Each structure stands twice: as C-alpha cells, then as structure tokens.
Amino acid sequence: MAIEAAAEGSRTLIVSTDPAHSLGDAVGVRLSRRPRRLPIRRGTLHAVEVDAAAVIRDWLSTHSSMLEDIALRGTWLDADDVNELIGLTLPGIDELAGLLELARFGRSGRYDLIVVDTAPTGHTLRMLAMPDALARIAEVFDAMQDKHRAIVAALRGRWKPDAADDFVRSLAADARELGALVRDSDRTAVTWVSLAERMAVEETLDGLRVLVKEQVPVETIVLNRFIPGDRSGCRFCGVRRRHQVASAGLLVRRLPSVAGRSFPVKVMLDCPAEPTGIRALTRMGSGRVLPVLAKSAPRGPGLAKSVDLSPWGQPLGQPSVQDLTALTWFGGKGGVGKTTCAAATALAVAAAAPDRRVLLLSADPAHSLSDVLKTTFSNEPRKFPDGPGNLEVRELDAVLALRRAREEYASAIDALFDRAIGSSVDAAHDRRVMHGLIDLAPPGLDELVAILEVTTLMVGDGSGTWHHIVLDTAPTGHALRLLEMPALILDWTRALMRIVLKYQPVVGVGSLGEVLLTLSKRIGALRRMLSDRALSRFVLVTRAAALPRAETLRFLSALSSLGIHVPAVIVNVVGQGSCRACRGAAADERREIRLLSRAVAGKTRPRIILAPAVIPPPEGASALIRWSGRWRLLTAD
C-alpha cells in the first residue's frame, strides 16, 4: 500500500510501532528512529521504526524540569524523591510513544500519508486506548498543580495561571487530539491483516468487536498468504486452499453479528518465496490483492479434507519428569503458532507427570487457548472435557488483576492519610496525588501483576497449587517487555518504599509499606526463578522464513542478556507439497532452517525442534497430542 501510494505521487511514511521491529527486515534496509528514504523508482517513500525508550527520554528531557516543579509544588516530596520517580515511571511506554511519534509526524506536514505497522492484536488495541491513559496522567499532574493553586490563592487572594498550568492543559489537549485522531474516519483507516485460518478468524472478530465499540474506523480486512486456485492440483495446496476458503466464508458470514456491519474482505495471494526487499514487496502488492468471492470450498477428484507432513530429523520423544521445570514460557513472532505449541507441550507435561498439577496459562491479551482447545476458558482455572485430569487452563484477565492491585494500593493510601489528618501534611491534596501515582507506573504492570498472582501459587514449600506452569506469552516485543518488567517494577517499588520510610515520622508506614514490601518480595522471587534454569526455561517458536528467523535471533540475544535459559527453538509448520511452488518453498525452508541452526550454534546452543505442517492446524487435545508426538529433533544434514 505504501509503495503504491508513493508511486502515485503521495509523500508517504511507513512507521513501525511494534517493539519487535521487523519493518527493516521486510524492506531490506536498516532503519532507525529517524525517517529514512527508501530506494523506490517513482515517488517519495520514507520508513522509520519508533524507538519507544528514546522517544520517552526525549520527552522527559524536554519536560523534566516542569514535571519536577509541578511535583514539588503539589506533593510533600522533595527534589530527590521527585527526580527518582520521574526517572522510573515512564520508560517502556511503547504504545504511548508510538502515538506521540505518529502525532509528531502528522503535525510536521512532510507527509501526505502515514502507514502504520502496529504490534499484534492485543497491544494494538492497547495503543488505540492510550489517549485515555495520557488523559489520566494529565489528571495526576493537574491534581499536583491544584494544591499549589489553592495555596497561592489563599496567600494572594487569587490564582494566575502559569507555565505549569499551560503544560498540564497541553498534555490534556494532546490526549484529546490523539483520541480524536484514532476515531476520525477522515484521517484514520484501519486495515486489519489476518490469515484465512479458523483461529486467526476468531482473533480478527474479537479485535473488530473492540474497534467498533471504541468507534475506531475500519476500512478493510486482508487475509494474507491465500493459495491461488491454480495450485489446487497439489494435494497440500488444495487442502490448504479448501480450509482457507471455508475460513474466509466464516469470517464474511459472522462479521455483521460480531462487528455490527460488514467490511470489505480481500485476500493477498500467497508468494512461494517470502517477499523481502522493495522489489519483492512491489511485485507482491501489484495485482495480488483480490476480493473474497468464493464462499464454498473448491472441489476436485480425490481432494482430501486434511493433510499432514512429517519433517525430517530424529523422533523427539515425550518429556520425562527429569526434563520438566516449574515454569516454561513460550514466545515468538506473532502468527508462528506459539499458542498451539504451548498447548501441545502442556498436554505432554501433564501426561509425563500424572501425579503433578499442571496449569496452562495465557498471558497474551489476544487469548487463543479457547480456540486451540475448543473449550471456552476464563480467568478462573478449569479443566476441559478431553484433557487430562491434572491439567487446568486459565486465560489471564490482566485488567482485573491490576484493578485488584489498585484497590489494595488505594486502601493502603487511605489508611496512610487517615492517620495523617492533623499533621503537617496537607492530606486532602496529597491523598489525591498518591492515589494517582499508580497511573504513572510502567505499562505492562497489569500483565506482571497477573503473572505474580499465579506464580505465587506454585508449589515450593508444599503449600502451593501448581507443580508446573506452561505460559503462552504475547508476541516478541511485548513478551520481552514483560520479562524486563520485574527489574523496572522492583526499582519502582523500592523507590516508593524509600520515600515512605523517609516520611515515616510524619505519616507512618502502615499497610502501604506492607503492600510495597509484598510486591517487592514477589518480584524478587520471580526474578530469581527466571534466572534459574532448573526452575524456568523459555522456548522460542518460529517459522522457516527470513523475517521470523531475524526476529527470533534478536529475541534469543535479548533473552541471553537477561540470563534466561532457552533450551529449544521450535520451527513450526515444516513441510510442503509436491507442486512446483511447494518444491521451491521446501528448498527455501531447508535453507532457512540451516541458517537458523548455524546462527544459534555459537550462542546458547538450543536444540532445534521441527514441528510438522498440518492442514487444518491441530485443535483439541487429541489432535495436539498426535501432532506433538511427531515433532522431530533437527539432525545434521
């Protein structure tokens, strides 16, 4: 889309707000946080990858003195307290940084069109909700400034707005502007990209339901990697296309009831070779996007309903009790099959240790475990009809977990200030400000609080609930942020604890100290678990293609720097059909697997596990168990 718009004379910018940043890999150009012109034959096209940490650092360097003035005016904190909190509260706001950069590029007037490559579903929806979060931050600063206004008005008889008031109003105005931008159909249009697979269709419908509710304009839906009709003679391609057409038809039929109306649904035809670089992307976008017309599966002599392929390598075998760790994380690029691999592994773990309690847990905001296991799950752990008796499944409600933490924090703040009435502290204003401080906590706190809520129930001293937890995480960038979050939150809680202890003679510690101490202990325990390979491991899931390989290697390097053990990389959906396109894809597949194997050999040396392509993808306990039984261990060619 961006290349076509630029070729037609539009000054176009492609912006990646996904923290995993694969845009540079896709266009074949090394990108940074500053727009770089791409080498296209006609038109003007720039690309940029948003560096969220750098954006926030720049924002803080510009506004830190103003933030410090407001906090010093509006709280009983001193300059050291304020500087410590300002330095800890805002790093890592990927979604907010993305929106701030989009607004900046839009105001620059340099571009006619901005195309945004967002993070996968759950965190894209969070980014679109960021204007409300920014508005809450403005309210916190306004509460701080309000105390100063009251004091000055009492001393001088009136209050005259100053630069701090202008800053707070500007922040609130930015929140309103961004909120209006994402809902303005004249300026914003969402193209939802998915796959013609049942699980992807269910996630698409869930996402569209939220977008429609939030009045975010959706223009069209594109189903990627759709098998052309002329490849139906290949058994593998024919079965795959059959299921794709059925899934596309399901999407078209359910759209009106789920989203309230229909949307144009188009398909992007499959490219046998992964399109990377400007030329390949230009060819891909030229004449390969077609409207969904067929609503019934193709028919042909002997066309099977399903097909599965066996990859090469040695049989992997089922895990033994000695192989198991207390916590097994699954992560990788969006769409590679993390949830399916996590579910299959949880079933294998439960079978290997029937006398131990196992929990399969989803921490991805776009929960898919219900779709994979064909049972509806929720925040409450539950067994499912076809599953083993020692396995339960839970889809984390991170919002609920954070709400509980907020309520606990708010109660502790109220108790703290109830004792402070009559002291030198201006309780009415400071109470309001302290209530708002949790809104300045690093984002991802909701997911971390939810994880802590579960991991504290693990069997340690014999009093816990779970012996093993298999955890399905959000895609790469946000899974990494979640793993980095314990260190950030630990610093944040310790900073608040130091402040509370510092002012203990004035207001005492009370239950606020207990809340912060408990949170600090839980985070410390999780950090120790993450770095202990006997207790925790991270399994990466990828596919045999250049872009997933590049993202996987970056993720592996980041996990290594965090001291997190990665014993295995699962290459999912291995195997192709027999037609000419499939034979070419199979050669590319083998080459990519060899490149991945060589790249990881000098790092932590994880095993390479090959998981076979199955059409349709395995769903339900029986299918997942059969599928994981055919995983293979990569051997030297």
C-alpha positions as CSV (number, residue, x, y, z in Angstrom):
1,M,0.0,0.0,0.0
2,A,2.7,2.5,1.0
3,I,4.8,1.7,-2.1
4,E,1.8,2.1,-4.4
5,A,0.8,5.4,-2.7
6,A,4.3,6.8,-3.1
7,A,4.4,5.7,-6.7
8,E,1.2,7.7,-7.3
9,G,2.8,10.9,-6.1
10,S,2.0,10.8,-2.4
11,R,4.7,11.7,0.1
12,T,4.4,8.5,2.2
13,L,5.9,7.4,5.5
14,I,5.8,3.9,6.9
15,V,6.0,3.8,10.7
16,S,6.6,0.6,12.8
17,T,5.3,0.9,16.3
18,D,5.8,-2.8,17.0
19,P,8.7,-3.1,19.6
20,A,9.9,-6.3,17.8
21,H,10.6,-4.1,14.7
22,S,10.6,-6.3,11.6
23,L,10.0,-3.5,9.2
24,G,13.7,-3.0,8.4
25,D,14.0,-6.8,7.7
26,A,10.9,-6.6,5.4
27,V,12.1,-3.7,3.2
28,G,15.7,-4.8,3.3
29,V,17.0,-1.5,4.7
30,R,18.5,-0.8,8.2
31,L,16.1,1.6,9.9
32,S,16.3,3.8,13.0
33,R,14.1,6.2,14.8
34,R,14.7,8.9,12.1
35,P,12.8,8.5,8.8
36,R,15.0,7.1,6.1
37,R,14.2,7.4,2.4
38,L,13.7,4.1,0.7
39,P,15.0,3.4,-2.8
40,I,11.9,3.2,-5.0
41,R,11.8,4.0,-8.7
42,R,8.9,6.5,-8.5
43,G,7.7,8.7,-5.7
44,T,8.9,9.6,-2.2
45,L,8.8,6.9,0.5
46,H,10.3,7.0,3.9
47,A,10.4,4.4,6.7
48,V,11.0,4.6,10.5
49,E,11.0,2.3,13.5
50,V,9.8,4.0,16.7
51,D,12.3,3.7,19.5
52,A,9.9,4.0,22.4
53,A,12.6,4.4,25.1
54,A,14.3,7.1,23.1
55,V,11.0,8.9,22.5
56,I,10.2,8.9,26.2
57,R,13.8,10.0,27.1
58,D,13.4,13.0,24.7
59,W,10.0,13.8,26.1
60,L,11.4,13.7,29.7
61,S,14.4,15.8,28.8
62,T,12.2,18.4,27.4
63,H,9.7,18.4,30.2
64,S,11.5,17.1,33.3
65,S,12.1,20.5,34.9
66,M,8.4,21.3,34.5
67,L,7.4,17.9,35.9
68,E,9.7,18.4,38.8
69,D,8.3,21.9,39.5
70,I,4.7,20.5,39.5
71,A,5.6,17.6,41.8
72,L,7.5,19.8,44.2
73,R,4.6,22.2,44.3
74,G,1.9,19.6,44.6
75,T,3.3,17.0,47.0
76,W,5.3,16.7,50.1
77,L,8.1,15.0,48.2
78,D,11.5,16.7,47.9
79,A,13.6,17.1,44.8
80,D,15.5,13.8,45.2
81,D,12.2,11.9,45.6
82,V,10.7,13.6,42.5
83,N,13.8,13.0,40.3
84,E,13.9,9.4,41.3
85,L,10.2,8.8,40.4
86,I,10.4,10.7,37.2
87,G,13.3,8.6,36.1
88,L,11.5,5.4,36.9
89,T,7.8,5.8,35.9
90,L,7.8,6.4,32.2
91,P,10.4,4.2,30.4
92,G,8.9,1.4,28.2
93,I,5.7,3.1,27.2
94,D,5.7,1.5,23.7
95,E,2.1,2.3,22.9
96,L,2.1,5.9,24.1
97,A,5.5,6.6,22.5
98,G,4.1,5.2,19.2
99,L,1.1,7.5,19.3
100,L,3.2,10.6,20.3
101,E,5.5,9.9,17.3
102,L,2.6,9.5,15.0
103,A,1.1,12.8,16.1
104,R,4.6,14.4,15.7
105,F,5.0,13.1,12.1
106,G,1.4,14.1,11.3
107,R,2.0,17.7,12.5
108,S,5.2,18.0,10.6
109,G,3.4,18.5,7.3
110,R,6.1,16.5,5.5
111,Y,3.8,13.5,4.6
112,D,0.6,13.1,2.7
113,L,0.1,9.6,4.0
114,I,1.4,7.7,7.1
115,V,1.1,3.9,7.0
116,V,1.5,2.3,10.5
117,D,2.8,-1.2,11.1
118,T,1.5,-2.0,14.5
119,A,2.1,-4.7,17.1
120,P,-0.1,-7.8,17.1
121,T,-3.7,-7.7,18.2
122,G,-3.7,-7.3,22.0
123,H,-1.2,-4.5,22.1
124,T,-2.5,-2.7,19.0
125,L,-5.8,-2.4,20.9
126,R,-3.9,-1.1,23.9
127,M,-2.2,1.5,21.8
128,L,-5.5,2.8,20.5
129,A,-6.6,3.1,24.1
130,M,-3.5,5.1,25.1
131,P,-5.2,8.6,24.7
132,D,-7.3,7.7,27.8
133,A,-4.1,6.7,29.7
134,L,-2.5,10.0,28.7
135,A,-5.6,11.8,29.9
136,R,-5.2,10.1,33.3
137,I,-1.6,11.2,33.6
138,A,-2.7,14.8,32.9
139,E,-5.2,14.4,35.7
140,V,-2.5,13.3,38.1
141,F,-0.3,16.4,37.2
142,D,-3.4,18.6,37.5
143,A,-4.1,17.3,41.0
144,M,-0.5,18.1,41.9
145,Q,-0.8,21.6,40.5
146,D,-4.2,22.1,42.1
147,K,-2.6,22.1,45.6
148,H,-0.3,24.9,44.5
149,R,-3.2,26.8,43.1
150,A,-5.1,26.6,46.4
151,I,-2.1,27.7,48.4
152,V,-1.3,30.7,46.2
153,A,-5.0,31.7,46.1
154,A,-5.1,31.6,49.8
155,L,-2.0,33.8,50.2
156,R,-2.6,36.2,47.4
157,G,-6.3,36.2,47.1
158,R,-6.3,34.8,43.5
159,W,-4.5,32.5,41.2
160,K,-3.0,33.5,37.9
161,P,-2.2,30.6,35.5
162,D,1.5,30.0,34.8
163,A,3.7,27.8,32.7
164,A,2.9,24.7,34.7
165,D,-0.9,25.1,34.0
166,D,-0.1,25.6,30.3
167,F,1.8,22.3,30.4
168,V,-1.0,20.4,32.1
169,R,-3.5,21.8,29.6
170,S,-1.2,20.9,26.7
171,L,-1.0,17.3,28.0
172,A,-4.7,17.1,28.3
173,A,-5.1,18.6,24.8
174,D,-2.7,16.0,23.4
175,A,-4.8,13.3,24.9
176,R,-8.0,14.7,23.3
177,E,-6.2,15.2,19.9
178,L,-4.9,11.7,19.9
179,G,-8.3,10.3,20.9
180,A,-10.0,12.2,18.1
181,L,-7.3,11.2,15.6
182,V,-7.8,7.4,16.1
183,R,-11.6,7.8,15.8
184,D,-11.7,10.2,12.8
185,S,-12.7,8.4,9.6
186,D,-11.4,11.3,7.5
187,R,-7.9,10.9,8.9
188,T,-7.6,7.3,10.1
189,A,-8.5,4.0,8.5
190,V,-7.6,0.6,9.9
191,T,-6.7,-2.3,7.5
192,W,-6.9,-5.5,9.6
193,V,-4.4,-8.1,8.3
194,S,-5.1,-11.7,9.2
195,L,-4.9,-15.3,7.9
196,A,-7.7,-17.5,6.4
197,E,-7.4,-19.9,9.3
198,R,-10.1,-20.5,11.9
199,M,-8.1,-19.4,14.9
200,A,-7.0,-16.2,13.1
201,V,-10.6,-15.5,12.1
202,E,-11.7,-15.8,15.7
203,E,-9.0,-13.3,16.8
204,T,-9.9,-11.0,14.0
205,L,-13.6,-11.0,15.1
206,D,-12.6,-10.3,18.7
207,G,-10.4,-7.4,17.6
208,L,-13.0,-5.9,15.3
209,R,-15.6,-6.1,18.1
210,V,-13.3,-3.9,20.2
211,L,-12.6,-1.4,17.4
212,V,-16.2,-1.0,16.5
213,K,-17.1,-0.4,20.2
214,E,-14.4,2.2,20.5
215,Q,-15.5,3.8,17.2
216,V,-12.2,3.3,15.5
217,P,-12.8,3.3,11.7
218,V,-12.1,0.0,10.0
219,E,-11.7,0.2,6.2
220,T,-11.0,-3.3,5.1
221,I,-9.8,-6.8,6.1
222,V,-7.0,-8.5,4.2
223,L,-6.4,-12.3,4.5
224,N,-2.7,-12.9,3.8
225,R,-1.0,-16.0,2.2
226,F,-4.1,-17.2,0.3
227,I,-3.4,-20.1,-2.0
228,P,-4.2,-19.3,-5.7
229,G,-6.8,-21.5,-7.4
230,D,-4.3,-22.8,-10.0
231,R,-2.4,-24.7,-7.3
232,S,-5.4,-26.8,-6.2
233,G,-3.9,-29.8,-8.1
234,C,-1.3,-30.1,-5.4
235,R,-2.7,-32.2,-2.5
236,F,-1.1,-29.9,0.1
237,C,-2.1,-26.7,-1.6
238,G,-5.6,-28.0,-2.4
239,V,-6.4,-29.0,1.1
240,R,-4.9,-25.7,2.4
241,R,-7.0,-23.6,0.0
242,R,-10.1,-25.6,0.8
243,H,-9.8,-24.6,4.5
244,Q,-8.8,-21.1,3.7
245,V,-11.9,-20.6,1.6
246,A,-14.1,-22.1,4.4
247,S,-12.4,-19.8,7.0
248,A,-12.9,-16.7,4.7
249,G,-16.5,-17.6,4.3
250,L,-16.9,-18.0,8.1
251,L,-15.4,-14.5,8.5
252,V,-17.8,-12.9,6.0
253,R,-20.8,-14.6,7.5
254,R,-20.0,-13.7,11.1
255,L,-18.9,-10.1,10.6
256,P,-22.4,-8.5,10.7
257,S,-23.4,-10.2,14.0
258,V,-20.0,-9.6,15.7
259,A,-19.0,-6.1,14.4
260,G,-22.4,-4.8,13.7
261,R,-21.8,-4.5,10.0
262,S,-19.9,-6.0,7.1
263,F,-16.4,-4.9,5.9
264,P,-14.7,-5.4,2.6
265,V,-12.7,-8.7,2.8
266,K,-9.8,-9.2,0.4
267,V,-7.2,-11.8,0.0
268,M,-3.4,-11.4,-0.6
269,L,-2.3,-14.3,-2.7
270,D,0.5,-16.5,-1.4
271,C,4.0,-15.9,-2.6
272,P,6.0,-19.1,-2.8
273,A,9.2,-17.1,-1.8
274,E,9.0,-14.8,1.1
275,P,8.8,-11.2,-0.2
276,T,11.6,-9.2,1.3
277,G,13.1,-6.0,-0.1
278,I,11.5,-3.2,-2.1
279,R,11.3,-5.1,-5.5
280,A,9.7,-8.2,-4.0
281,L,7.2,-6.1,-2.0
282,T,6.3,-4.0,-5.1
283,R,5.6,-7.2,-7.0
284,M,3.6,-8.6,-4.1
285,G,1.3,-5.6,-4.0
286,S,0.8,-5.5,-7.7
287,G,-2.3,-7.4,-8.7
288,R,-2.2,-9.9,-5.9
289,V,-5.0,-8.4,-3.7
290,L,-8.4,-9.8,-4.7
291,P,-11.9,-9.5,-3.2
292,V,-13.3,-12.6,-1.5
293,L,-15.7,-14.0,-3.9
294,A,-15.8,-17.8,-3.3
295,K,-17.8,-18.9,-0.3
296,S,-17.6,-22.7,-0.9
297,A,-14.6,-25.0,-0.8
298,P,-13.0,-26.0,-4.2
299,R,-13.8,-29.5,-5.4
300,G,-11.7,-31.9,-7.3
301,P,-11.2,-35.6,-7.7
302,G,-9.8,-37.2,-4.6
303,L,-9.4,-33.9,-2.7
304,A,-8.7,-34.8,0.9
305,K,-10.2,-33.0,3.9
306,S,-6.9,-32.8,5.7
307,V,-3.2,-33.4,5.2
308,D,-0.1,-33.6,7.4
309,L,3.5,-33.8,6.6
310,S,6.4,-35.4,8.5
311,P,9.6,-33.3,8.8
312,W,13.0,-34.9,8.7
313,G,15.1,-35.5,11.8
314,Q,15.1,-37.8,14.8
315,P,11.9,-38.6,16.8
316,L,11.9,-36.2,19.8
317,G,10.0,-38.5,22.2
318,Q,7.8,-37.4,25.1
319,P,9.3,-35.4,28.0
320,S,10.3,-37.2,31.2
321,V,9.9,-35.9,34.7
322,Q,13.6,-35.0,34.8
323,D,13.1,-32.7,31.8
324,L,10.4,-30.6,33.4
325,T,10.8,-27.2,35.0
326,A,8.4,-25.3,37.2
327,L,7.8,-22.5,34.7
328,T,8.0,-22.9,30.9
329,W,7.5,-19.8,28.7
330,F,6.6,-19.9,25.1
331,G,7.2,-16.9,22.9
332,G,8.0,-15.7,19.4
333,K,6.8,-13.6,16.5
334,G,3.0,-13.1,16.0
335,G,1.4,-15.8,13.9
336,V,4.1,-18.5,14.2
337,G,1.9,-20.9,16.4
338,K,3.1,-20.1,20.0
339,T,-0.3,-20.9,21.5
340,T,-0.6,-24.3,19.6
341,C,2.9,-25.3,20.7
342,A,2.3,-24.2,24.3
343,A,-0.9,-26.2,24.5
344,A,0.7,-29.3,23.0
345,T,3.6,-29.1,25.5
346,A,1.2,-28.6,28.5
347,L,-0.6,-31.8,27.4
348,A,2.7,-33.6,27.1
349,V,3.9,-32.3,30.5
350,A,0.6,-33.4,32.2
351,A,1.0,-36.9,30.6
352,A,4.6,-37.2,31.7
353,A,3.8,-36.3,35.3
354,P,0.2,-37.6,36.1
355,D,0.7,-37.1,39.8
356,R,1.6,-33.4,39.4
357,R,-0.7,-30.5,38.9
358,V,-0.1,-28.5,35.6
359,L,-1.5,-25.1,34.6
360,L,-1.6,-23.9,31.0
361,L,-1.7,-20.1,31.2
362,S,-2.2,-17.4,28.6
363,A,-0.7,-14.0,29.2
364,D,-1.3,-12.8,25.7
365,P,-4.1,-10.1,25.7
366,A,-5.4,-11.7,22.5
367,H,-6.2,-15.0,24.2
368,S,-6.3,-18.0,21.8
369,L,-6.3,-21.0,24.1
370,S,-10.1,-21.3,23.9
371,D,-9.8,-21.6,20.1
372,V,-6.9,-24.1,20.2
373,L,-8.5,-26.4,22.8
374,K,-12.1,-25.9,21.5
375,T,-13.3,-25.0,25.0
376,T,-14.2,-21.6,26.5
377,F,-11.7,-20.6,29.2
378,S,-11.6,-17.6,31.5
379,N,-9.6,-16.0,34.4
380,E,-10.7,-19.0,36.6
381,P,-8.6,-22.2,36.1
382,R,-10.7,-25.0,34.7
383,K,-10.3,-28.5,33.3
384,F,-11.7,-29.4,29.9
385,P,-13.5,-32.5,28.6
386,D,-10.8,-34.1,26.5
387,G,-7.9,-33.0,28.7
388,P,-6.0,-35.0,31.4
389,G,-7.3,-34.7,35.0
390,N,-4.1,-33.0,36.3
391,L,-4.2,-30.1,33.7
392,E,-6.1,-26.9,34.1
393,V,-6.3,-23.9,31.8
394,R,-6.5,-20.2,32.5
395,E,-6.6,-17.1,30.3
396,L,-5.3,-14.2,32.5
397,D,-7.5,-11.2,33.0
398,A,-4.7,-8.7,33.5
399,V,-7.0,-5.8,33.7
400,L,-8.8,-7.4,36.7
401,A,-5.5,-8.3,38.4
402,L,-4.4,-4.7,38.1
403,R,-7.8,-3.4,39.4
404,R,-7.3,-5.6,42.5
405,A,-3.8,-4.3,42.9
406,R,-5.1,-0.7,42.5
407,E,-7.8,-1.3,45.1
408,E,-5.2,-2.7,47.6
409,Y,-2.9,0.2,46.9
410,A,-5.8,2.7,47.3
411,S,-6.9,1.2,50.6
412,A,-3.3,1.5,51.9
413,I,-3.1,5.1,50.8
414,D,-6.4,5.9,52.5
415,A,-5.2,4.3,55.7
416,L,-1.9,6.2,55.5
417,F,-3.6,9.6,55.1
418,D,-6.4,8.9,57.6
419,R,-3.6,8.8,60.2
420,A,-2.0,11.9,58.8
421,I,-5.0,14.2,59.4
422,G,-4.0,16.9,61.7
423,S,-0.3,16.5,60.9
424,S,1.8,18.9,58.8
425,V,0.8,17.0,55.7
426,D,-2.0,18.6,53.5
427,A,-3.9,15.3,53.5
428,A,-6.7,16.2,51.1
429,H,-4.4,17.1,48.1
430,D,-1.7,14.6,48.8
431,R,-4.1,11.8,49.2
432,R,-5.5,12.5,45.7
433,V,-1.9,12.7,44.2
434,M,-0.8,9.5,45.9
435,H,-3.9,7.7,44.5
436,G,-2.9,8.8,41.1
437,L,0.8,7.7,41.3
438,I,-0.1,4.2,40.2
439,D,-1.3,5.6,36.9
440,L,2.4,6.7,36.3
441,A,3.7,3.1,36.9
442,P,5.4,1.5,33.9
443,P,3.0,0.0,31.4
444,G,2.8,-3.8,31.4
445,L,2.2,-3.6,35.2
446,D,-1.1,-5.3,34.6
447,E,0.4,-8.3,32.9
448,L,3.2,-8.6,35.5
449,V,0.7,-8.3,38.5
450,A,-1.3,-11.1,36.8
451,I,1.8,-13.3,36.4
452,L,2.8,-12.7,40.0
453,E,-0.7,-13.6,41.2
454,V,-0.2,-17.0,39.5
455,T,3.4,-17.8,40.2
456,T,3.0,-17.2,43.9
457,L,0.7,-20.3,43.8
458,M,3.4,-22.6,42.6
459,V,4.5,-25.5,44.7
460,G,7.6,-24.6,46.6
461,D,7.2,-25.5,50.3
462,G,4.4,-27.9,49.6
463,S,1.6,-25.3,50.1
464,G,1.3,-24.2,46.5
465,T,-1.3,-25.1,43.9
466,W,0.8,-25.9,40.8
467,H,3.8,-28.0,40.2
468,H,4.3,-26.8,36.6
469,I,3.1,-23.8,34.7
470,V,3.2,-23.6,30.8
471,L,2.9,-19.9,29.9
472,D,1.8,-18.6,26.4
473,T,3.1,-15.1,26.1
474,A,2.3,-12.1,23.9
475,P,4.4,-11.8,20.6
476,T,8.1,-11.0,20.8
477,G,8.3,-7.3,21.7
478,H,5.8,-7.4,24.4
479,A,6.9,-10.7,25.8
480,L,10.4,-9.2,26.1
481,R,8.9,-6.2,27.9
482,L,7.1,-8.4,30.3
483,L,10.4,-10.2,31.1
484,E,12.2,-6.9,31.6
485,M,9.3,-5.5,33.7
486,P,10.3,-7.2,37.0
487,A,13.5,-5.1,37.2
488,L,11.7,-1.9,36.4
489,I,8.8,-2.5,38.8
490,L,11.3,-3.7,41.5
491,D,13.1,-0.3,41.2
492,W,9.8,1.5,41.3
493,T,8.5,-0.3,44.4
494,R,11.8,0.2,46.2
495,A,11.8,3.9,45.3
496,L,8.3,4.3,46.8
497,M,9.4,2.3,49.8
498,R,12.3,4.6,50.4
499,I,10.0,7.6,50.2
500,V,7.5,6.0,52.6
501,L,10.3,5.2,55.1
502,K,11.7,8.7,54.7
503,Y,8.4,10.2,55.8
504,Q,7.6,7.6,58.4
505,P,7.9,10.1,61.3
506,V,5.2,12.2,59.6
507,V,2.6,9.7,58.4
508,G,3.9,6.2,59.5
509,V,4.2,3.2,57.2
510,G,1.1,1.2,57.9
511,S,-0.4,-1.1,55.3
512,L,1.2,0.8,52.4
513,G,4.6,-0.4,53.5
514,E,3.2,-4.0,53.6
515,V,1.7,-3.7,50.1
516,L,5.0,-2.5,48.7
517,L,7.1,-5.0,50.6
518,T,4.9,-7.9,49.5
519,L,5.1,-6.7,45.8
520,S,8.9,-6.3,46.1
521,K,9.3,-9.9,47.6
522,R,7.1,-11.4,44.9
523,I,9.0,-9.7,42.1
524,G,12.3,-10.7,43.6
525,A,11.2,-14.3,43.7
526,L,10.1,-14.2,40.1
527,R,13.4,-12.7,39.0
528,R,15.3,-15.4,40.8
529,M,13.1,-18.0,39.2
530,L,13.7,-16.6,35.7
531,S,17.5,-16.8,36.1
532,D,17.4,-20.4,37.5
533,R,17.5,-22.8,34.6
534,A,16.4,-25.6,37.0
535,L,13.2,-23.7,37.6
536,S,12.4,-21.7,34.5
537,R,13.0,-22.0,30.7
538,F,11.9,-20.1,27.6
539,V,11.0,-22.0,24.4
540,L,11.1,-19.9,21.2
541,V,8.7,-20.7,18.4
542,T,9.4,-19.5,14.8
543,R,8.9,-20.5,11.2
544,A,11.3,-21.3,8.5
545,A,11.4,-17.9,6.8
546,A,13.8,-15.0,6.8
547,L,11.7,-12.4,8.8
548,P,10.8,-14.8,11.7
549,R,14.4,-16.0,11.8
550,A,15.8,-12.5,12.1
551,E,13.3,-11.7,14.9
552,T,14.0,-15.0,16.7
553,L,17.7,-14.3,16.7
554,R,17.2,-10.8,18.2
555,F,14.9,-12.3,20.8
556,L,17.3,-15.0,21.7
557,S,20.1,-12.5,22.1
558,A,17.8,-10.4,24.4
559,L,16.9,-13.4,26.5
560,S,20.5,-14.3,26.8
561,S,21.4,-10.9,28.1
562,L,18.6,-11.3,30.7
563,G,20.1,-14.6,31.8
564,I,17.1,-16.6,30.8
565,H,17.7,-20.2,29.7
566,V,16.5,-21.1,26.1
567,P,16.8,-24.9,25.7
568,A,14.9,-25.1,22.4
569,V,13.7,-23.3,19.3
570,I,10.6,-24.9,17.7
571,V,10.4,-24.3,13.9
572,N,6.7,-24.7,13.3
573,V,4.8,-25.7,10.2
574,V,7.6,-27.6,8.5
575,G,6.8,-29.4,5.2
576,Q,5.4,-28.6,1.8
577,G,3.5,-30.2,-1.0
578,S,4.7,-31.5,-4.3
579,C,3.8,-28.8,-6.9
580,R,6.4,-26.5,-8.4
581,A,5.7,-23.7,-5.9
582,C,5.9,-26.1,-3.0
583,R,9.2,-27.6,-4.1
584,G,10.7,-24.1,-4.3
585,A,9.2,-23.3,-0.8
586,A,10.6,-26.5,0.5
587,A,14.1,-25.6,-0.7
588,D,13.8,-22.1,0.9
589,E,12.5,-23.8,4.1
590,R,15.6,-26.1,4.4
591,R,17.9,-23.2,3.7
592,E,16.3,-21.1,6.4
593,I,16.5,-23.9,9.0
594,R,20.2,-24.4,8.2
595,L,20.8,-20.7,8.6
596,L,19.0,-20.7,12.0
597,S,20.8,-23.8,13.2
598,R,24.2,-22.2,12.3
599,A,23.3,-18.9,13.9
600,V,22.3,-20.4,17.3
601,A,25.2,-22.8,17.4
602,G,27.6,-20.1,18.7
603,K,25.1,-18.8,21.3
604,T,23.3,-20.8,23.9
605,R,23.1,-23.9,21.6
606,P,19.4,-24.5,22.0
607,R,18.0,-27.6,20.3
608,I,16.1,-27.1,17.0
609,I,12.8,-28.9,17.0
610,L,10.8,-29.3,13.8
611,A,7.0,-29.4,14.1
612,P,5.2,-30.6,11.0
613,A,2.7,-28.7,8.9
614,V,-0.8,-29.9,9.5
615,I,-3.8,-28.7,7.5
616,P,-6.1,-27.7,9.2
617,P,-3.9,-26.7,12.2
618,P,-4.4,-29.1,15.2
619,E,-7.2,-28.2,17.6
620,G,-8.4,-30.1,20.6
621,A,-6.4,-32.4,23.0
622,S,-6.4,-35.5,20.8
623,A,-5.1,-33.7,17.7
624,L,-2.5,-31.8,19.7
625,I,-1.2,-34.9,21.3
626,R,-0.9,-36.7,17.9
627,W,0.8,-33.7,16.4
628,S,3.4,-33.2,19.2
629,G,4.2,-36.9,19.0
630,R,5.5,-36.3,15.5
631,W,7.9,-33.4,16.4
632,R,11.4,-34.1,15.3
633,L,14.9,-33.1,16.6
634,L,17.0,-31.5,13.8
635,T,20.0,-33.6,12.8
636,A,23.0,-32.5,10.8
637,D,22.4,-32.7,7.0
